[in-house]
Amino acid sequence: MEKHFLTLTRLGIDTHQEPVVYMREDCHVCRSEGFNAQGRVQICAGDRSIIATLDIVKGDLLSHQKAGLSEAAWLLLKAAEGEKATFRHAPAVDSMSYVRGKLYGKAFTERGANDIIRDISAGRYSDIQLSAYVTACAASNLSLDETIHITRAMVDVGRHIKWGPGRIIVDKHCVGGLPGNRTTPIVVAIVAANGLTMPKTSSRAITSPAGTADTMETLTEVNLDFDRMRDVVDQHGGCLAWGGSVSLSPSDDIIIRVERALDLDSEGQLVASVISKKVAAGSTHVLIDIPVGPTAKVRSAELAERLAMQLTSTGAALGLTVRTMLTDGSQPVGVGIGPALEARDLLAVLQNQPESSQELRRRALALAAVLLEMGEACEVGGGMALAVRTLASGLAWQKFQAICDAQGGMKIPPVAAHTRTLLAPRRGVVAMLNNRVISRLASLAGAPNAPAAGISMHVRLGDVVDLGQPLMTLHAEAIGELEYALDFYHSHPQILHIEEEVA
Amino acid sequence: MEKHFLTLTRLGIDTHQEPVVYMREDCHVCRSEGFNAQGRVQICAGDRSIIATLDIVKGDLLSHQKAGLSEAAWLLLKAAEGEKATFRHAPAVDSMSYVRGKLYGKAFTERGANDIIRDISAGRYSDIQLSAYVTACAASNLSLDETIHITRAMVDVGRHIKWGPGRIIVDKHCVGGLPGNRTTPIVVAIVAANGLTMPKTSSRAITSPAGTADTMETLTEVNLDFDRMRDVVDQHGGCLAWGGSVSLSPSDDIIIRVERALDLDSEGQLVASVISKKVAAGSTHVLIDIPVGPTAKVRSAELAERLAMQLTSTGAALGLTVRTMLTDGSQPVGVGIGPALEARDLLAVLQNQPESSQELRRRALALAAVLLEMGEACEVGGGMALAVRTLASGLAWQKFQAICDAQGGMKIPPVAAHTRTLLAPRRGVVAMLNNRVISRLASLAGAPNAPAAGISMHVRLGDVVDLGQPLMTLHAEAIGELEYALDFYHSHPQILHIEEEVA
């Protein structure tokens, strides 16, 4: 086939993860290949090749001899300025036929799941196609078999850490939906201080105001490469890294971005995401926290039990011992909601500060207790006493500092430039706190992208408040975001309910 | 709220329908508002406002005082070069909660359907959100009520043509899936020649190599504005316009683009698309052609009857008399597949050329006959004789020319620069023709974007062919597309099956 060269140039346009190529509509390649705006184009440079979405340029932004690349396309292709490239219509993404089939009731086969996940991780799905996949998974509950296929496929396209045969590797995870439930760093510190191995990799927030990786990033470096992470774990028994930076589940990061844009989590995809990361990280024993409450991600004990079964069974199919813990999901856990605010909470617990969140402390201890028993650091039944001792003695705080130092040094979490405290409009009892609306409010204030942004909660369920008493404080890095969050607060009275006391 | 101005500039980047805004990451607006790549931003200029997706620029493509707009954003905002604009986080698209609800089994309410369609037609959905909506509709068969809600909402956001009370307005539609089934222009000519009013608006191809609008565009102007279309119809009783250019169903054009990218049609969305356009066009009596065949869009008589019921009932709910005709969908209809090639076929029928496609002629007559009866241009039972007379006498051809002249003059369809004839690899009987693979082949050759591109079929089912006898000819405007189509042909033997004759 006749070759059509253009010279590549980096335009410096950040289109997030979707690779985009820019070409003049009247360049010889567009004319001879018959390319159209938003078409999918295969770009080959040397022995490298990617698929990108085409944006057509009409003006003088580009010369006829050049093709511009977005940042994602530039990095994915590993292009060099001035390098020659050829262009052709991207072959149809055959695995989309499995996505279409799923919509018409055909379950994902092992082959289908493999092909879809391989194409996604290779960047072959456009955003429109990714959205269809995510939506198809949400539209029907994936069966256990389908979930296992997807999970295994996600493990296969990522890296797999081996810690040595026969070694117990513990891990924990929370399915999310509960603001301020930042137990993980405390649990890692307690467990690792007792000699267990807990190489924790966390994701960033999907639809919440902070993920553990977002919070830890305000305290230390979390973008550890593979070798660095292994060093930290070998030295200290634990780490607190971002999963994406070690490429444990590259397809998951792509899928999560689209789920976030749609504000959509599907059960099967959630199970696949959690278990694939645990298997890839080489875990053997995993404890999963499932908060249950009317405004948590999981709304009823029935749904929680189904999810627990899926997690346990999918884990077992992939050789993992999974235990689940159903916890109270009726209100936020710590005081802070947002990366830096949650970091302050967990420091207070680790440092045994008297004003620290007792709820956060209690939950972290309960989870650590089970993991100490699963990892055989103590007798069955002895986990709680050991966990309490480890925290109270300062050993957990020492371990946490050692891990942060090894990851690149401890940082002080940032403080927001703009705050506003919201006051009780009347006297009464705090009868309801809506986790979803509170999370959304913290997101609008800028969390997690603005790490100092979020909310401090000044009340808990059942508290009696006076007229004018502080309910919560909004924190924002930009004044626009503060004002936007305030607008939202005032237009969403269902965020919390103060019941007037009957005399 | 503090105002953040930037000056607008047209970058000349065609991102198709999704509005995109480009800003420097270090400009004061991005910094103060906390914008991120791929975030959704509301842009206000004067009293106009749009929502656009943000692409962040890192280099010197833009100055700090400027925000660049893509072509879609520029036109939607009706911006002027150098105009000042303000920027804020786009409010959450509340109607997405109905899309999410649908995924979890909650049917679309009237309110939900209205909100979704209003937001889509106003350009408030990102491509990722549009894809979720289209996928959600495909994932579950919309109920009749849901389909009616969506249809009515689509009518409400578009323009509605009124032709005068009590007047009969006939129309026809084909649900598609059958290559070369280009009966509409012939039917319009026959029906209008008999004094009926048939203001035909057609869509462009969704996933097929040509829509009626694509074909008619090779013969005359189809981008008629509203007043122009009314003039043509008042004068000649009929027109053959592109529906999108008269804004009859603006939401449909947006939805169709995403369906095309996903290669996905949902039944409910199909019904809503068809009926909303007919109601908006002021039709009173509509005939719908439903081809049925193993490789047509509708694969079984059972599915066809369900679709027919949905079309008839949805039409009735919106005050429309709908009749359906189930037709043979086992092979392409005319000789040509692709805009210009189909145009040549219909000209041959209208001109009573002896070598014209008899199958195309017979189908157009059958449809015209029913419409003549529905529109009371003749007694029940007299439609076929009248249709045949109108075509044979040349009256239909005269009417067709008059309509094309009124729309802007007749053009000669273009001829492809590159052709390749494919030959029978052995002697035998043509036992199977795969409509889907044939359509895909024509698309890869460039149809409908390259109007001269497509396929001429030289054989029909049951034909006996010799070794080396021509089966079909590929037509392409670009050599790259011809070669790409050839690759596809040679790698897809299921496109047609030649059964060896048993002696």
Interface residues (C-beta under 8 A of the other chain):
Chain A: M1 E2 H4 R10 L11 G12 I13 D14 T15 H16 Y22 E25 R31 S32 E33 G34 N36 A37 Q38 D55 I56 V57 K58 G59 D60 L61 S70 E71 R88 H89 M96 R100 L103 Y104 S126 D127 I128 Q129 L130 S131 A132 V134 T135 A136 A138 A139 S140 V258 A261 L262 D263 L264 R440 L444 G446 N449 A450 A453 A476 E477 A478 I479 G480 E481 E483 Y484
Chain B: M1 E2 H4 R10 L11 G12 I13 D14 T15 H16 Y22 E25 R31 S32 E33 G34 N36 A37 Q38 D55 I56 V57 K58 G59 D60 L61 S70 E71 R88 H89 A92 M96 R100 L103 Y104 S126 D127 I128 Q129 L130 S131 A132 V134 T135 A136 A138 A139 S140 V258 A261 L262 D263 L264 L444 G446 N449 A450 A453 A476 E477 A478 I479 G480 E481 E483 Y484
